Amino acid sequence: MTPLLIFVARVTNRLRYAMELVLTEQLGFSVEFTTQLSQFEQFTGPKFVYGNQSVPEQMFFKASSLLFEREIVSQELRPFQHQGITAFFPVYQHDSALPFDPFAASFYLVSRYEEYLPFVRDQHGRFEATSSVLHATSSLRKPLINYWCIFIAEALQGRFNGLAVKKKVYQFKPTYDIDAAWAYRHKGFYRSSGAYLKDILKSDWDEIRTRTSVLLGKQPDPFDTFEFQLQLQETYKLRPAYFILFADYALNDKNISVRSSDFKKLILKLGDYAEVGIHPSYNSFMNKQRLRLEINRLSAVLNRPVTISRQHFLRMNLPATYHNLIDLDITDDFTMGYASQPGFRAGIADSFQFYDLDNDMPTPMRVHPFQLMDGTLRDYLTTSPEEGLCLAAEIIQEVKAVNGTFVSLWHNESLSDQKRWKGWLGMYKKLVETALP
C-alpha cells in the first residue's frame, strides 16, 4: 500500500475510522496521521491537510466538525448536488479539494448516525426507509460513498501525478433466509391438524387437496426449492449464504421444529455448499438469552461455530442488536437494508466495520449491506416480476458502476413459482444472470 500522510489538529476515533474506511478500504492507501506541521512538510509522498485552515501550497480538504466531536447531536447536512451526485456537509472555502467533506459524510452514513437520533419506529420496531436522509433526497438507490471515493481519488491523482489507487472488483453474493423450510411437510401432527381445521373453516378445498397430496408424497412441497438453488450455485460458481430461523414456534417464528431430524439434515446439506448463519427469531429481538440459545442450537447441528447472522423481519435496534451479536461471537451481519425499499441503507455498496457511536469506537463486527429483497418487490412495492427485474437491473448496474458487492436477499418460498409467487422463479433466474460478474 502507498503511504498517505494526513495533517490534522488532533486524531480522534471517528477521524481514524472514516479515513481508513475511505482511503484504505476503498482506495488502498496506508493512512498515517501527524499533528506536527514540520513532519508533514518534510514528507515527500502523497499527503493532504484535513481541518479548518489550509497550509500554503498543500492539498487541502476542508473539514466539518463531525469527526472531531464525541456527542451524538442532530447534524445540519445541507444536501446539494456535485457532479450529479448528492453530497452532504458542504464547505465554503475555495481552496478545498472538494466542495463538501466526504469523510464526515461517509462517516455519517455508515455509522448510521441518524438511527441514534429520535425517530418513529414502524410496527416491528424498525427504522424505516422513509425516515432516512437518503430517501428524503431521492438518493437511496445510489451508493453515494462509492461515488464520493471516486471524487477523492480523482482529486488525489490530479494533485499527485501517477498515483495508483486500489482496483476494486465487482462481486455478487446471493443470500437466502429460511423462514419456513417446507410449506406442508415435517410440521408435525398438531400443526398439520390445526392447518387442516383452518382450511375446513375457510372452505379452502384447493389448499386441503394440495396439502394432502404433498403429505402423501404425490407432489413436491412447494417451499422445497433447495435443489434448484444448489443447481444455480454449481452452474454459476456461486457461494451464497443461508440464514436459518432455528427457534421455538411463535406467532412470527414459524419454521420447522428445531428437533426435526429432517430439518437438521437439510441444514447440514446446505452447510456443505454454502455459508450458514443464524436468522435470530422475532422473539429474540432484545433478548440476549434467547439469542444465545438459538445460536448454540444451530452451532450444535453444524458442529462448528456460527459467526454470521441476519435478523428475522430485519428487526434491528442500534447499537443494542449489534452489541448482543458481538458478545455472542457473531463477526458478520447481513441485516443492513430496508424491507420497504431497495437500495443502499448505509450509502455504500461494500461491507464495512461497524462503528459503535454510543462508545465512540469501532467494533470487530463486519456489516454486509444487502440492496434488494424479494418481499420488497412483491409485497411493499407490488411490482410484477417484469417490473421487479427492471428495478433489480437498475440496482445491479449501480453496484457494477462502482465495483461494489451486490447482495440479494431471497427466500426459498419465493422460488416456488406458485400462488403469490407465480412468475417470480423466472424473474430470479434472470436476476442471477444479470448480477453475474
N, C-alpha and C positions, 0 to 999 in steps of 0.2 A: 504493500500500500504506500502511496505517496504521502509523506507527512504534510499536514496543512496547519499552520500556526494561526491562532486567533488571539488578538489583543483585546482584553476586557478589563473592566474596573474590578470585578470580582467574579469568582466561579461559583455558581450555585448548582444544586442537583438538577433543577429544571433546565438550566442552561446546558449542562453537560449532556443530559438526556436528549434534548432537542437537537443539538449539534451532531451527536452520534447517530441519531435516527436519520437525519437528512444527509449529512456529509459522509458518514461511514457506511451505514447500511444501504443507502440509496446510491451514493456517488462513489464510494470505495476509497475514501481518504482516511488516513490515520490522523485523528484530530489531537492537537496539542494546544494548551492554553498558556498564556502568560499575562501577568499584570504589570510587567516591567517593560516600559517603553524602549529602553536601551536594548534589551534582549530581542524585542520584536523587530527593531530597526536593523539589527545585525543579522537576522535570519535571512538567508538568500533564497529560500524556497517559496512556494505559493503561500500567501498569508492575507489576512484582512482584519480590519478593525470592526468590532461589534459593540456599539454603545451609543451614547448621546452626541459625542463630538468626534469629528473626523480628525485624522492626522495628515498633515500635508503630504501629497504625492503617494498616499497609501490607499488601497482599496477599502471601501467603507460600506458597511451595512448599518443603516440607522436602526436602532433598537427601540421597541416599545418597552414598557416596564414589566410585562407579564413574567418573563423568565428570571427577573430579579426579585419577585415577590414570594411570599410564603403563604399568605392567606388565600382563601377562595372567595372572590367577590365578583359581582356582575361586571362584565367587561364591555367596553364600547368597541364593537367590532368594525363598524362603519364599512360595510361591504361596497366594493366597486369592481369594475372590470379592468383587467390588464391583459392585453393581447387576446381578448375574447374569453378569458378565464376569470371566474370570480376570485377575488382576493380580499383578505381581511387585514386589520391593523395597518392602515395606510400611514406613511410617514411623509412629512413635508420638508424635505431637505434635498436640494438639487444635486448634491454630490453623493447621495446614497446610490448604491449599485442597482437597487430596485425601489419602486415607489411604495413598497409595503414591507413589513417584517415577516418574511416567510418562515422563520424559525419559531417565532411566537405563534403564528397562525397554525403551523403544523402541530405544535405542542397542544394548543387549544383543542384541536380536533381529535388527536389520538389519545389524549388523556381523558377524553370525554368530559371535559370541564363543565359543559352545560348540564350534564346529568348529575352534577353535585349541587347545582343551584335549584331553587324551588321550582317544581313543575307539577302538573296534574297527571296522575298515573291513569292508565286505562284499566279496564275491568280485571285484568290479570296482574296489576301492579307494575306494568311496564312503562318505560319511557317511549312515547310514541313518535313516529316519524314526523308527524305534523308539528311536534314541539321543537324540532331541530332547526338550527340556523341554516343548514344545507337545504332543507325543504323550503324554508321561507325565502331563500334566494334562488330557488329553482336549480340548485347545484348538486342535488343528491345523486344524480346519475353521472357525475363526473368525478374521477379520482383526483381531486384538487391538489393534494400534496405531491403526487407524482408529477403533475404539470409544474408546480412551483419548483420542484427539484430540477426540472429541465431548465427553467429560467435561471436558477442559481448556477447550474453547470455552464450555461451559455455565457453568463457574466464572468465566471472564473476563467473560462477558456479565452474570452475576449481580452481579459487582462493579462493572463499568463499563456502566451502562445505555445501551442503544442502540449498543453496539459491534458493528460489522459484521465478519463472518468470510467467508472465501472460499466461494463457492458452487461446489462441485465438480460435475462431470457424469460420469455413468456411461459407460463405453466398453467395446466388445467388440473384441478383437484375436485373430482366428484365426491360428494358425501351423501349418506343416507341415514335418515332417522327411522328406527324400527319401533314405532309406537304400538303396532299390533302385527305380529309376525304372520298370523293367519286370521282370516275372517270368520271361519267356522270350526276348523279343526283344532284339536288339543285345548279346547276351552273347559273341559270337564263337564260332569253330569249336571251340576246345579246351574252353571251359566248357560249351558245349551238348553236346558229345560226352561229356564227363565226367558230365553230368547224366543223359543217356540211359543210360549204363552203370550208374549208381546205381539208376535206376528198374528196369532189367532185373534187376539182382541182387536187388532187393526184390520183383520181380514186380508192380510197380505199373503195370498196363496202363492204368488210367484216366489216370494222370499222363502216360504216353507219348502217349496219344491226344490229350490236351489240348495238350501241348507241340507236337506235330506240327501240329495244327490251327492253333495260333497262328502258328507259324513259316511255315506255308503261306499265311497271310493269310485263313484261313477263319473265324476268330473273333478278337475283340479281345484284347489282352493284359490279363489281369485287374488288373494294377497300374496300367494306363494310365487313371487316373481324373481326369486333369487338366482335360478339358473340363467335367466335372461341377463341379469346383472353380471354374473360371472363370465358369460359369453362376451359381453361388451368389454370387460376387463382384459380378457385374453386376446380379443380381436385388435383392440387399440392400445394394448400395453399400458393400461391404467392402473393406478394404485389408489383406490378410494379409501374413505374412512367410514366406518359404520358406528352409529351411536345407539346403544341398546337401552331401551326402557326396561329395567330389571328391578321392578318394585312391587310392593304389595298392591293388590287390586283396590282401586278407589274411583271416584266419580270421573276424574280426569286422567287416571292412570289405568288403562285397560289392556295391557299386554297379557301375554300368556303367563301362567303361574311360574314363579321362579323355581318351583320344584319339578317342573315338567322336564323329563329326560329328553324329549324331542326338541324342546326349545334349547336345551343345553347343547345338544348335538349340532343344531343349526349355528349356534354362536361359535362353536369350535370350528365348524366348516368355514364360516366367514373369516375367522381368525387365521386360517391357512392362506387366504388370498388377499387380505386387506388389513388395515389397522382397525382395531376395535376399541371403542371407548364407551364411557358411561353416558347415558341420557338421563341426568338426575330428574327424578319424578316431580310432578306438580306439587305433591305434598312434602317434598324435601326442601322446598324453597324456604330459606332462612332457618332450616332445621338441620344443624350440622350432624347430629347423631344419626338421623335417618339417612342423610347423605353418605356418612361413613359406612353404614350397613349396606347400602346399595353398591358402593364401590367395592367393598370387601367381598360381597356375594359374587359379583362379576369377575373379580380377580381370581376367586377360587375356581370358577368354571374354566377360565382361560389358563389357569396355573401360571400366571405371570402378572406383574404389576399393571394396573390400569392408570394411564398417565394423560389421556385425552378425554375431553368432555364437550357436550353441548346441552344446554338447559332445555328441558321439555317446555313447550309453549314459548320458548325463548325468554323465560322469566329471568330477569337479571336486575339486581339492585347493587349499584356500585357504591363503595368498594366491597361491601359485605360478601356478596356472592363469590368474588374472586379471593377474598381472604379465606373463606371456608375451603375453596378448592385447593388453594396453595397449601393450606395446613394439612390437607389430605393427600399431598404429593401429586396433584394434577399439575402438569407442566405446560399443557397446551389446551386452549379453549377455543371453540368454534361457534360461539353464540352471537358474536358481534354482527348483527344485521337486524333488519326490521321484518315483522310479519306482514305489515300492511303495504310496504313499498319496496321495490327493488332498488339497488344502488349501493352506495358506499357510506355506511353509517359513520365510520371514523374518517372519511375523506381520503382513504388510501386503498390501493389495490395490492397490498402486500401485508404480510404478518408483521407484528411489532411487539415489543416488550411492554407489558402493562405497567403504567406508572400510577402509583398509589398517591393520589392527591392529598388524602387525609394525613398520611405520614410523610408526604413530600419526598418520596424516594421511589426509584424503580424497583420492580419485583422480579422474581425468576419466571413469572408466568408469561408465556407467549400467546398473543391473541391472533387468531386467524379469521379475519372477516369473511363472511360469505356475501355474495351480491344478489343472488336470485333463488327464490324458493317456489316450489310448485303451488303451494297453497296461496301464495301472494297473487299469482296469476289467476288461478281458478276461482278462489273464494273472495279475495279482497278487491281485486280489480275486475273480476268477472270477464276476463278475456276469453276468446275462443282459442283453441290450440294454435291456429294460424296466427292470430294476433299475438299470442304469448311468444311464439317463435320469433316474430319480428322484434318484439321488445327484448327478448333474450339476446338476439343477434346484435342489437344496439349496445347492450351492456358488455357483451363479449368483445366487441370492437373497441370499446373504450379501454378495456383491460389490455388488449393486444397493443393498442397505440402507445402504451407506456411500459410495455413488457412487464406487466404485473402478473398476479396469480388469480385466475378465475376460479371461484369456489361456488359450486352449485349445491343446493340442499333439496333432495328429493325423498320421497317415501316409497316403500315397496307397494303400498296400496295404490298410489297414483300411476303405477305401471301396469295395473290390472287390465286396462282398456275396457272396463265395464262400468255400467251405471254412470255416476257423475264424472268418471274419468275416461269415458268413451272418447277416443280420438287422441288422447294425450300420450299414448305409447309411441305412436309415430312421431309426434312432436319431440319427444325426448330423444329418440334416435337421431333426429336431425340436429337437435341441440348439441348432442355429444360430438357429432361430426363437425359442426360449426366451431365448437370450442377446442378442437384438437390443435396442437401447435403447428 
